Amino acid sequence: MYRRIMLVALFLLVFGAFAGQAQDEITIFATVGAYYPDEPTENNPNPPAMMNEIVAEYEAANPGVNIELVDTPANISGDQWRSTVFNGQNEPHIIVNNYIRVWQEQGNDWYVPLNDYIEAPNPHIPEGTPGAERWADSIPEVVWDTTFHTGSGNQYVVTVNAVAVGFYYNIDMLEAAGIDTEFDISYSLWEDWETMIAEMGAVAEAGYEPLAMSMSTASPYTYNWFDGTSLTSMYIDHIESWWEPGASWHALNQREFACAIQNGLISANDDAFADWIQLLADFEPMWVDGYATMTWDEAYRLFITGEVPFLLGNAASQTLNVTRDADFNWGISYFPPVTETTSAHAANNESAYLVGGFTAGFTVTDRARREGIEEQVVDFLMFVTAQPQWGRVVTDSPRSIPTQFGLDVPDALKPTVAFLELPIRALKDPDPRLSRRYGEDHRRLMQEFFTEQIDLETLIAEEDRLMTREARVVIAENEWSCDFQME
Amino acid sequence: MIRRLSTSPSARVSKRTSQSPLPIRIWQAKWLYLALLIPVAILLIFEWLPAFSALYNSLYIWNGGKVHFYVGLEHYERMLSDRTFRVAITNLIGFVFFRVVMQTVLPFFAAEMIVNLRSARWSYWWKIIFVFPMVVPQILNYLIWRFIYNPQVGLLNEGLKLIGLEQYAYAWLADPHTVMWALAFVRFPWLPTLQFLIILGGLQTIPQEVHESAAIDGAGFWRRLFYIDIPMTRRQITLAMILTMLFMTQRFDLFLVMTDGGPGYSSMVPALQLYQSAFHFLEFGYASAIGVVLFVAMLALTIINLRVSAGANRE
């Protein structure tokens, strides 16, 4: 009897301890993307680890709240990882995600709408700093516009990073080939697209493959950047009529682009579309051999080892790498504008367009709601993204350009900040332009055309079929009306 | 002697057990059955359930989350008009045929060579050499081959340049005319360990007396090969072929790592399309339908192969 009483008492004691802990303690799991603190290595004994400090400060100010930073596995795709953790209901409370993926997965109710939170004050932003009275004010309107999901009318993503792309060039190689490397034209090494093609052609004649880039679907690909910016140039005269009424210059959202297709405002059978394909076809011979299956890393290696004089890359993270790895003189440049010299449809282009922008941000997942800790999770997110904290994170690890007002850009990224002042391209990468399926199939069709598996006529017919089908699917899925473009 | 054996204790137990009613026999062996339950449960949960759930999900539009509604045979209809699927099937047939032939013929000759070695020590070391690649991770192999095919700094093109054949240096993986051949040549000289061991095991079971009789009758290597070794290892050869066919059909990692099905769709295969449909486009229903079709095709081919082989054995 005595033993039984002792056992019951022990059980109650243990159970009580766990129950008490469960009541008092909250654990928030969060991914922080590229800012996850690296482990020290022999080559890098003091890697950036500011996130650890930020977490410690929050935990100290909020007893009973534990923050666990989660590193996403590198050996599987982000899509696969999210499918697994969400379906297993084991997702972190905060996930860094690309806004197009969030749109794609929005129907699953995986993400918490942040509309009300961003309208409220952020208590972690000092008084007088943008965002203290209304969290949304800490980030430019253009960022919120980009990530806003029209279909649901919700904002799911808080984007505190911006990225821009850039042409890195090897000054020593270009000078040896007799190419002028003076960067005296706004944002571009070249006056216009034709000049770029001509000078890259001169590089090719000197015996080099000019441009290292990737069109492989297996890794981050740089082809999409040409695709969106040059297509914008071709439809410059028409784009305003595709916007929702009263809108100012912005990147078209899915609804606007899908409706433009449905309403016949853009078609693969247009002359402008054919001109655009020709523009890319004339550029393709400048790309390095094997670009169709080349990875980003392989393209980077060709540039760094002096095999190729140009590299198209991410102007933020890649700048750090090039600074570290290059043993030659190099510069960073930008896409040239496409003008009437290239196509009559591009007659009104005054500049190049910004490629990149505000792609990835923080989302709060349904787990926060399920566990009843949504307020606490959002509070942590407000703390991390507030200028005093985020400023330290990006200074410690300058991997992308901070978007918040009132933050200094780290020195390493200053050369690329000018790119962010360009007008944003109206037509995004193929995936967010219409759908993930469109992006993938379009890229493969273009590869088939470039490798002469299909001719121009077939390409246009296939593109037309693909655009029409995907526009119909996207419009039906979201139950959109397209009348606004006909008013 | 026979009488003694039949009255041994174990034989008596066996006799008694076989005469008991089934429930009693199950009860007597309850621990064995319980122990078996664990692997059976694991098999059911992780192998059979996903397979049958694929059949069920192929009738639905499912995005891997909450969007899940019945569409009947729509995915199968879509497959009929899906250009990507047609290209993928065509690529797969060529690839599997090539690899089945190569991965059966070459391991067979390797096993023949070892069986015919007179030195036991050399035979042992050759076996080690052929089995050793099994410990190298598959993904590492692919990355090495990816480097071999690199158009700028790859071993293949550098080798060609070295011997004055630079006009044949290609972007092997980025050219639609060479990509499937390049992928088929990955892991040359195709000596898969499992198939090699299966065939070797078959050859080693042929009694030495048969070979000696053939030699006395004047049969040379080729006659012995075609009239003794191949007929007597037909079962092992069939098994090796079926396994290769199954492995190659399910293979998508090779295509994912090396080309992701490109350029265009020129190296797309159904298993990769299945993976992309599920995890890139969140079309789990369509991916399940592709999986079901692949499963049925593999099952049919395996049955045909077994029947043909059984018929040949009877002859």
Boltz contact constraints between the chains, C-beta under 6 A:
constraints:
  - contact:
      token1: [A, 79]
      token2: [B, 279]
      max_distance: 6.0
  - contact:
      token1: [A, 80]
      token2: [B, 279]
      max_distance: 6.0
  - contact:
      token1: [A, 83]
      token2: [B, 64]
      max_distance: 6.0
  - contact:
      token1: [A, 107]
      token2: [B, 67]
      max_distance: 6.0
  - contact:
      token1: [A, 108]
      token2: [B, 65]
      max_distance: 6.0
  - contact:
      token1: [A, 108]
      token2: [B, 66]
      max_distance: 6.0
  - contact:
      token1: [A, 217]
      token2: [B, 260]
      max_distance: 6.0
  - contact:
      token1: [A, 218]
      token2: [B, 260]
      max_distance: 6.0
  - contact:
      token1: [A, 289]
      token2: [B, 151]
      max_distance: 6.0
  - contact:
      token1: [A, 289]
      token2: [B, 171]
      max_distance: 6.0
  - contact:
      token1: [A, 290]
      token2: [B, 151]
      max_distance: 6.0
  - contact:
      token1: [A, 290]
      token2: [B, 171]
      max_distance: 6.0
  - contact:
      token1: [A, 290]
      token2: [B, 174]
      max_distance: 6.0
  - contact:
      token1: [A, 292]
      token2: [B, 174]
      max_distance: 6.0
  - contact:
      token1: [A, 292]
      token2: [B, 262]
      max_distance: 6.0
  - contact:
      token1: [A, 292]
      token2: [B, 263]
      max_distance: 6.0
  - contact:
      token1: [A, 293]
      token2: [B, 173]
      max_distance: 6.0
  - contact:
      token1: [A, 293]
      token2: [B, 174]
      max_distance: 6.0
  - contact:
      token1: [A, 293]
      token2: [B, 259]
      max_distance: 6.0
  - contact:
      token1: [A, 293]
      token2: [B, 262]
      max_distance: 6.0
  - contact:
      token1: [A, 302]
      token2: [B, 152]
      max_distance: 6.0
  - contact:
      token1: [A, 307]
      token2: [B, 152]
      max_distance: 6.0
  - contact:
      token1: [A, 436]
      token2: [B, 281]
      max_distance: 6.0
  - contact:
      token1: [A, 437]
      token2: [B, 281]
      max_distance: 6.0
  - contact:
      token1: [A, 444]
      token2: [B, 264]
      max_distance: 6.0
  - contact:
      token1: [A, 444]
      token2: [B, 265]
      max_distance: 6.0
  - contact:
      token1: [A, 447]
      token2: [B, 262]
      max_distance: 6.0
  - contact:
      token1: [A, 447]
      token2: [B, 263]
      max_distance: 6.0
  - contact:
      token1: [A, 447]
      token2: [B, 264]
      max_distance: 6.0
  - contact:
      token1: [A, 448]
      token2: [B, 264]
      max_distance: 6.0
  - contact:
      token1: [A, 451]
      token2: [B, 176]
      max_distance: 6.0
  - contact:
      token1: [A, 451]
      token2: [B, 263]
      max_distance: 6.0
  - contact:
      token1: [A, 453]
      token2: [B, 176]
      max_distance: 6.0
  - contact:
      token1: [A, 453]
      token2: [B, 264]
      max_distance: 6.0
